[in-house]
Amino acid sequence: MSFEFFLPCPRGLEAALAAELAEIAARHLNGAPFTAGAQVPGGVHFRGGWAAGMAANLHSRLASRVLLKLAHQPYRSEQDIYALALEQRWEQWFSANETLRVDVTAIKSPLRSLEFATLRVKDAICDRLREVSGERPNVDTAAPDVRVFAFLTATDCTLYLDTSGEPLFKRGWRLDKGAAPLRENLAAGILRLTGWTPGTPLYDPMCGSGTFLAEAAQVALNVAPGSERRFGFEKLRQYDRSVWQGLKAAALDAKKAAASSRKDLQIFGSDISGDMLDKARANFQRAGLPSIVLKQVDARGMSAPIATPGILVANPPYGERIEVRGRGPRGEIRETGRDRREDRDSREARDTRDSRDDDGFRRVHTDAPPDSEFFKALGDSLKQRFTGWHAFILTSDRKLPGQLRLRESTKTPLFNGALECRLFRFDLIAGSVRQRPAGDTPAA
C-alpha cells in the first residue's frame, strides 16, 4: 500500500531535504516504492509505503517530522472541518486506549479562532471512536500516544497523522544543551549546504554543546540520527513491524561499529566555556561517538586545528542574544558575543527582556548594539590564520560581513525557527580577501 507523506523542515532546506530523501530511498529501501513529490516552502512531499515512512523517520537528518496525509478537502467553517475529521476511519490507526493531541496551523485562514478549530477536530475524532467502540480517547498535550495535525489554507483543510512523535531534531542523545542550542536538523542542513564531506577537516570555534560536531561525526560514521529514539508510528496499528525491525537492527549495528571506530574524523571544536565543552563530551558519549578533539579557546584567538584547509562553521551570537557564562582558560569570567554578564550595566538592562523559546530555553532579547570589537577580532583571526579555508557563519545580522571586514562569497537565506537568518560563506584565499570599505554593508 502506498501513502502520501509530508516532511516539514526548516525553511531554506527544502531542496537539501529532497536530495536527502532520494539518498535514503537509494540506500535503505531496497527497491521499495518511493516517489519524490513537490517542494513547498517549509517542507517536501513524497509517496511511498510504510518502509519509506519509517526509513525517513530513522534516517532523515533534516526533516522535523514525517506526516501521513489522510484527507484534503475545501472548507468554509469549523463545521466543515468537523465533518471531514468525523469521516476518517481513525479506528484503523489507533484505539480509544491511546492518548491524543491535536494541533492546527493555518495560513490566511478566514476562521476567527484556531483554538476552536482544534477543538472541533478533537471532538470529531473522539465522537468517531466512541461511535465504533463505545469509548473515547483521553487528551494528553504533553506526551500523547497519537498526534493529529490539521493544516488550513484560505480554502482547504488537510488532515495528517504524525508518524514521528517527538520532533525529529530530538535525536535522543542530547541531554546537556547549554543555553544556546542549535536544533540538530538545522545544523545538519547547514553542513549539507557547506558542501562538507567526511574526511574534509571541519572546525567549529564556538561549538557550545557540540551540535555541528555530533551531526558531522554521525554522518562520517554512518550513524542513523534516529537510532537512539522511539517514534510515533510504533503506536499505530498499521505499521509493518517486521520491516521496522530490519531497519532498526541495521541502524543499531552501524551505531555499534561507530562506537568502536578508530577512524580519524578530522572534526574539531573549541569554545570559551569549559563547562560547555564538558557538556559536549557527555553528549558525544551518549551518541555513541568516538573522541572528538575539543579545546578551550576564545574564538578571537583561535587558530586552524590542522594544516590542511577545510570547512569552518559557526553559529555566533546574533539578534536574540543568549545568556551563557563561560570561564576563560585562566579561570576568569569572560564575555564573547554569546556571553552576557549577570551584572550588565543598567542601560543595557533596560533594553533587555526575557522570554523562552518553544523548547523552554531561556533567551535574552536585547536592543543593544552588537559587539563590534568581538567580531572585528574574529574576522582578523579568520584572515590571519585560516588561509585556504571556507568559513560558513549563520547569523540574523546582515551587517556581519562588514563587522568581520570580510566580503562574503555567497549568502543563503535560512530560518532558525521564526528568525530569518543568512548563512554567509567566506572564501579565505590568500591574496583574495579584501577588506570591506567602512560603511559598506551587504544587501539583503
C-alpha positions as CSV (number, residue, x, y, z in Angstrom):
1,M,0.0,0.0,0.0
2,S,1.2,3.5,-0.9
3,F,0.8,6.6,1.2
4,E,1.4,10.3,0.7
5,F,3.8,11.8,3.2
6,F,4.7,15.4,4.0
7,L,8.0,16.2,5.7
8,P,8.3,19.8,7.2
9,C,11.8,21.2,7.6
10,P,13.5,24.5,8.5
11,R,12.7,27.0,5.7
12,G,15.6,27.2,3.3
13,L,16.4,23.5,3.5
14,E,13.7,22.2,1.1
15,A,16.0,21.3,-1.8
16,A,18.5,19.7,0.6
17,L,15.8,17.6,2.2
18,A,14.5,16.4,-1.2
19,A,18.0,15.3,-2.1
20,E,18.4,13.6,1.2
21,L,15.2,11.7,0.7
22,A,16.4,10.4,-2.6
23,E,19.6,9.2,-0.9
24,I,17.6,7.4,1.8
25,A,15.5,5.7,-0.8
26,A,18.6,4.5,-2.7
27,R,20.4,3.3,0.4
28,H,17.8,1.8,2.7
29,L,14.6,0.9,0.8
30,N,15.9,-1.9,-1.4
31,G,13.7,-1.1,-4.3
32,A,10.6,-0.4,-2.2
33,P,8.2,2.1,-3.8
34,F,9.2,5.8,-3.4
35,T,8.1,8.7,-5.5
36,A,9.5,12.2,-4.9
37,G,6.9,14.9,-4.6
38,A,6.8,18.7,-4.7
39,Q,8.9,21.0,-2.7
40,V,6.9,23.7,-1.0
41,P,8.1,26.5,1.4
42,G,8.8,24.7,4.7
43,G,8.7,21.1,3.5
44,V,8.7,18.3,0.9
45,H,6.1,15.8,-0.2
46,F,6.7,12.2,-1.2
47,R,4.8,9.0,-1.8
48,G,5.7,5.5,-0.6
49,G,4.9,2.6,1.6
50,W,5.4,2.1,5.3
51,A,9.0,1.2,4.7
52,A,9.6,4.6,3.1
53,G,7.9,6.5,6.0
54,M,9.8,4.5,8.6
55,A,13.2,5.0,6.8
56,A,12.6,8.7,6.6
57,N,11.9,8.9,10.3
58,L,15.0,6.8,11.1
59,H,17.5,8.3,8.7
60,S,16.4,11.9,7.8
61,R,18.7,14.4,9.4
62,L,16.9,17.5,8.0
63,A,13.1,16.8,8.5
64,S,11.2,18.0,11.5
65,R,8.5,15.3,11.2
66,V,7.1,12.7,8.9
67,L,3.4,13.4,8.5
68,L,1.0,10.9,6.8
69,K,-1.7,12.6,4.8
70,L,-5.2,11.3,5.5
71,A,-7.6,13.7,3.8
72,H,-7.8,17.0,1.9
73,Q,-11.0,19.0,1.3
74,P,-12.3,22.6,0.9
75,Y,-13.9,24.2,3.9
76,R,-15.8,27.3,4.8
77,S,-16.5,26.9,8.5
78,E,-15.5,24.9,11.6
79,Q,-18.4,22.6,10.9
80,D,-16.9,21.6,7.6
81,I,-13.6,20.7,9.4
82,Y,-15.5,18.7,12.0
83,A,-17.4,16.8,9.2
84,L,-14.1,16.0,7.4
85,A,-12.5,14.7,10.6
86,L,-15.6,12.7,11.5
87,E,-15.5,10.8,8.2
88,Q,-12.0,9.5,8.8
89,R,-11.6,5.9,9.9
90,W,-9.4,6.7,12.9
91,E,-10.1,3.2,14.3
92,Q,-7.8,1.8,11.6
93,W,-4.9,3.7,13.1
94,F,-5.4,3.7,16.9
95,S,-7.9,2.9,19.6
96,A,-9.6,4.9,22.3
97,N,-7.0,3.5,24.7
98,E,-4.3,5.8,23.2
99,T,-4.0,9.4,24.4
100,L,-4.5,12.1,21.8
101,R,-3.2,15.5,20.9
102,V,-4.5,17.7,18.0
103,D,-2.6,20.7,16.5
104,V,-3.9,23.1,13.9
105,T,-1.8,25.5,11.9
106,A,-3.0,27.9,9.3
107,I,-2.1,30.4,6.5
108,K,-4.6,33.0,5.7
109,S,-7.5,31.0,7.2
110,P,-10.7,33.0,7.5
111,L,-11.6,31.3,10.7
112,R,-11.7,33.5,13.8
113,S,-10.3,31.0,16.2
114,L,-7.8,28.3,15.6
115,E,-8.4,27.1,19.1
116,F,-12.0,26.4,18.3
117,A,-11.0,24.6,15.1
118,T,-8.6,22.5,17.1
119,L,-11.4,21.6,19.5
120,R,-13.7,20.6,16.6
121,V,-11.1,18.2,15.1
122,K,-10.6,16.7,18.6
123,D,-14.3,16.3,19.1
124,A,-14.8,14.6,15.7
125,I,-12.0,12.1,16.4
126,C,-13.5,11.3,19.9
127,D,-17.0,11.1,18.5
128,R,-15.9,8.7,15.8
129,L,-14.1,6.4,18.2
130,R,-17.0,6.5,20.6
131,E,-19.4,5.6,17.8
132,V,-17.4,2.5,16.8
133,S,-16.1,1.3,20.2
134,G,-18.2,2.9,22.8
135,E,-15.2,4.8,24.3
136,R,-13.3,8.0,23.6
137,P,-9.6,8.7,24.0
138,N,-8.2,11.0,26.6
139,V,-6.3,14.1,25.6
140,D,-2.6,14.5,26.6
141,T,-0.9,17.6,25.3
142,A,2.4,16.8,26.9
143,A,3.3,13.2,25.9
144,P,0.4,11.8,23.7
145,D,0.5,8.4,22.1
146,V,-1.0,9.8,18.9
147,R,-0.7,13.3,17.3
148,V,-3.1,14.6,14.6
149,F,-2.3,17.7,12.6
150,A,-4.7,19.9,10.6
151,F,-3.3,22.4,8.2
152,L,-5.6,25.2,6.9
153,T,-5.2,27.5,3.9
154,A,-7.6,30.1,2.9
155,T,-9.8,27.5,1.3
156,D,-8.7,24.0,2.1
157,C,-8.2,21.7,5.1
158,T,-5.6,18.9,5.2
159,L,-5.5,16.2,7.9
160,Y,-2.3,14.5,8.8
161,L,-1.4,11.7,11.2
162,D,2.0,12.2,12.8
163,T,4.4,9.2,12.5
164,S,7.3,10.8,14.3
165,G,6.1,11.5,17.9
166,E,8.7,13.9,19.3
167,P,10.1,16.2,16.6
168,L,12.9,14.5,14.7
169,F,15.5,17.1,15.7
170,K,15.3,15.5,19.2
171,R,17.8,12.7,18.4
172,G,17.7,11.2,21.9
173,W,21.3,11.8,22.9
174,R,21.5,15.5,23.7
175,L,20.7,15.9,27.4
176,D,23.1,18.7,28.0
177,K,22.0,21.5,25.7
178,G,23.5,24.6,27.3
179,A,21.7,27.9,26.9
180,A,22.2,28.4,23.2
181,P,21.3,25.2,21.4
182,L,21.0,25.0,17.6
183,R,18.4,22.5,16.5
184,E,20.0,19.4,15.2
185,N,18.2,19.3,11.9
186,L,19.2,22.9,11.1
187,A,22.8,22.1,12.0
188,A,22.7,19.0,9.7
189,G,21.2,21.1,6.9
190,I,23.9,23.7,7.2
191,L,26.5,21.1,7.0
192,R,25.0,19.9,3.7
193,L,24.9,23.4,2.4
194,T,28.6,23.9,3.1
195,G,29.5,21.0,0.9
196,W,31.4,19.3,3.7
197,T,32.1,15.6,3.2
198,P,33.6,13.1,5.6
199,G,37.4,13.3,5.5
200,T,37.4,17.0,5.0
201,P,38.6,18.9,8.1
202,L,35.7,20.5,10.0
203,Y,36.1,23.1,12.8
204,D,33.5,24.9,14.9
205,P,35.2,27.6,17.0
206,M,32.1,28.3,19.1
207,C,30.9,24.7,19.4
208,G,28.8,25.0,22.6
209,S,27.3,21.6,23.4
210,G,28.7,20.2,20.1
211,T,25.7,20.1,17.8
212,F,27.6,20.7,14.5
213,L,30.3,18.3,15.5
214,A,28.0,15.5,16.6
215,E,25.9,15.7,13.4
216,A,29.1,15.7,11.3
217,A,30.5,12.7,13.2
218,Q,27.3,10.7,12.7
219,V,27.4,11.4,9.0
220,A,31.1,10.3,8.8
221,L,30.3,7.1,10.8
222,N,27.0,6.3,9.1
223,V,25.1,6.5,12.3
224,A,21.3,7.0,11.8
225,P,20.1,10.1,13.6
226,G,17.1,8.3,14.9
227,S,18.9,5.2,16.2
228,E,18.6,6.3,19.9
229,R,14.9,7.2,20.0
230,R,11.4,5.9,19.5
231,F,8.8,7.0,17.0
232,G,5.1,7.7,16.9
233,F,4.4,5.1,14.3
234,E,5.3,2.4,16.8
235,K,2.0,3.0,18.5
236,L,-0.1,2.9,15.3
237,R,-1.9,-0.2,14.2
238,Q,-1.0,-0.4,10.5
239,Y,2.8,-0.1,10.5
240,D,4.9,-3.1,9.3
241,R,6.7,-4.4,12.4
242,S,8.9,-6.9,10.5
243,V,10.2,-4.2,8.1
244,W,10.8,-1.8,11.0
245,Q,12.8,-4.5,13.0
246,G,15.1,-4.9,10.0
247,L,15.6,-1.2,9.5
248,K,16.3,-0.7,13.3
249,A,18.7,-3.7,13.5
250,A,20.8,-2.4,10.7
251,A,20.9,1.1,12.3
252,L,22.0,-0.3,15.7
253,D,24.7,-2.4,14.0
254,A,26.1,0.7,12.4
255,K,26.0,2.5,15.7
256,K,27.9,-0.3,17.5
257,A,30.6,-0.2,14.8
258,A,30.8,3.6,15.1
259,A,31.4,3.4,18.9
260,S,34.5,1.2,18.4
261,S,35.8,3.1,15.4
262,R,39.3,4.4,15.4
263,K,38.7,6.4,12.2
264,D,40.4,9.8,12.1
265,L,37.3,12.0,11.6
266,Q,39.3,15.3,11.3
267,I,36.4,17.0,13.2
268,F,37.5,19.7,15.7
269,G,35.8,22.1,18.1
270,S,36.5,24.8,20.6
271,D,34.6,27.1,23.0
272,I,35.5,29.7,25.5
273,S,33.5,27.8,28.2
274,G,35.0,24.7,29.8
275,D,31.6,23.8,31.1
276,M,30.1,23.8,27.6
277,L,33.0,21.5,26.4
278,D,32.2,19.1,29.3
279,K,28.5,19.1,28.0
280,A,29.7,18.4,24.5
281,R,31.9,15.5,25.6
282,A,29.0,14.0,27.5
283,N,26.7,14.4,24.5
284,F,29.2,12.7,22.2
285,Q,29.5,9.7,24.6
286,R,25.7,9.3,24.8
287,A,25.5,9.5,21.0
288,G,28.0,6.6,20.8
289,L,30.7,8.6,19.1
290,P,34.4,8.2,19.4
291,S,36.5,11.0,21.0
292,I,36.4,14.4,19.1
293,V,39.2,16.9,19.7
294,L,38.0,19.8,21.8
295,K,39.9,22.8,23.2
296,Q,39.1,25.7,25.4
297,V,39.8,28.7,23.3
298,D,38.4,32.2,22.9
299,A,37.3,32.4,19.3
300,R,39.1,35.8,19.0
301,G,42.4,33.9,19.5
302,M,41.6,30.8,17.6
303,S,43.9,29.1,15.0
304,A,43.4,26.4,12.5
305,P,43.4,23.0,14.2
306,I,45.1,21.2,11.3
307,A,47.4,22.3,8.5
308,T,45.1,21.0,5.7
309,P,42.4,23.7,4.9
310,G,38.8,22.7,5.4
311,I,35.4,23.9,6.4
312,L,34.8,26.3,9.4
313,V,31.2,26.5,10.5
314,A,29.9,28.6,13.4
315,N,26.7,29.9,14.9
316,P,27.8,33.0,16.8
317,P,25.6,35.3,18.8
318,Y,23.1,37.2,16.8
319,G,19.8,39.1,17.3
320,E,18.4,37.2,20.2
321,R,21.5,37.2,22.5
322,I,21.6,34.1,24.8
323,E,22.9,34.2,28.3
324,V,25.8,31.9,28.8
325,R,28.6,32.4,31.3
326,G,31.9,31.0,30.2
327,R,35.2,30.8,32.0
328,G,38.4,31.6,30.2
329,P,41.5,29.4,30.3
330,R,42.8,31.3,33.3
331,G,39.6,30.9,35.2
332,E,38.3,34.4,34.8
333,I,34.7,35.1,33.7
334,R,35.0,36.3,30.1
335,E,32.4,37.5,27.6
336,T,32.1,37.0,23.9
337,G,29.0,38.0,22.0
338,R,27.4,34.8,23.2
339,D,28.2,35.6,26.8
340,R,26.3,38.1,28.9
341,R,27.4,39.0,32.4
342,E,24.8,38.9,35.2
343,D,25.8,42.5,36.1
344,R,25.4,44.1,32.7
345,D,25.1,47.8,33.2
346,S,21.7,49.2,33.9
347,R,21.4,51.0,30.5
348,E,21.5,47.7,28.6
349,A,19.4,46.0,31.2
350,R,16.6,48.5,30.4
351,D,16.8,47.4,26.8
352,T,16.6,43.7,27.6
353,R,13.6,41.4,28.1
354,D,13.5,37.7,28.9
355,S,11.5,35.0,27.1
356,R,11.6,31.3,26.4
357,D,11.6,29.6,23.1
358,D,9.5,26.6,22.1
359,D,11.8,24.2,23.9
360,G,11.9,26.2,27.1
361,F,15.4,27.5,26.7
362,R,15.9,31.0,28.1
363,R,16.6,33.6,25.6
364,V,17.6,37.2,26.3
365,H,16.4,39.7,23.7
366,T,18.3,43.0,23.6
367,D,18.2,46.1,21.5
368,A,21.8,46.9,22.5
369,P,24.3,47.3,19.6
370,P,26.3,44.2,18.5
371,D,29.7,43.5,20.0
372,S,31.7,45.1,17.1
373,E,35.0,44.6,18.8
374,F,34.4,40.9,19.2
375,F,33.5,40.4,15.5
376,K,36.4,42.6,14.3
377,A,38.8,40.3,16.3
378,L,37.1,37.2,14.9
379,G,37.5,38.5,11.4
380,D,41.2,39.2,12.0
381,S,41.6,35.6,13.2
382,L,39.9,34.2,10.1
383,K,42.1,36.4,7.7
384,Q,45.4,35.7,9.5
385,R,45.1,32.0,10.5
386,F,42.7,30.3,8.1
387,T,44.1,30.9,4.6
388,G,42.6,28.3,2.3
389,W,39.6,27.6,4.5
390,H,35.9,28.2,3.6
391,A,34.1,29.7,6.6
392,F,30.3,29.5,6.9
393,I,28.6,31.6,9.6
394,L,24.9,31.6,10.4
395,T,23.5,35.0,11.6
396,S,20.4,37.1,11.6
397,D,22.6,40.3,11.3
398,R,23.0,41.1,7.6
399,K,25.8,43.5,8.5
400,L,28.0,40.7,9.8
401,P,30.4,40.7,6.8
402,G,31.1,44.4,7.4
403,Q,31.7,43.8,11.1
404,L,34.1,41.0,10.2
405,R,35.7,43.2,7.5
406,L,35.3,40.3,5.0
407,R,33.5,40.1,1.7
408,E,31.1,37.2,1.5
409,S,31.1,34.8,-1.4
410,T,27.5,33.7,-1.0
411,K,24.6,34.2,1.4
412,T,21.8,31.7,1.8
413,P,18.5,32.6,3.5
414,L,17.6,30.2,6.3
415,F,15.2,30.3,9.2
416,N,16.2,29.4,12.7
417,G,12.7,28.8,14.0
418,A,10.8,32.1,13.1
419,L,14.1,34.1,13.0
420,E,15.2,34.9,9.4
421,C,18.9,34.4,9.1
422,R,21.7,34.3,6.5
423,L,24.3,31.6,6.1
424,F,27.3,33.6,4.9
425,R,30.2,31.9,3.1
426,F,33.7,33.5,3.2
427,D,36.4,32.0,1.0
428,L,39.7,32.8,2.8
429,I,42.0,32.5,-0.1
430,A,45.5,34.1,0.2
431,G,45.6,37.4,-1.6
432,S,41.8,37.5,-2.4
433,V,40.4,38.5,0.9
434,R,39.8,42.2,0.6
435,Q,38.8,44.5,3.4
436,R,35.4,45.9,3.1
437,P,35.4,49.7,3.0
438,A,34.0,51.4,6.1
439,G,30.2,51.7,5.9
440,D,29.9,49.2,3.1
441,T,27.4,46.6,4.1
442,P,25.9,43.7,2.1
443,A,22.5,43.8,0.5
444,A,19.7,41.7,1.9
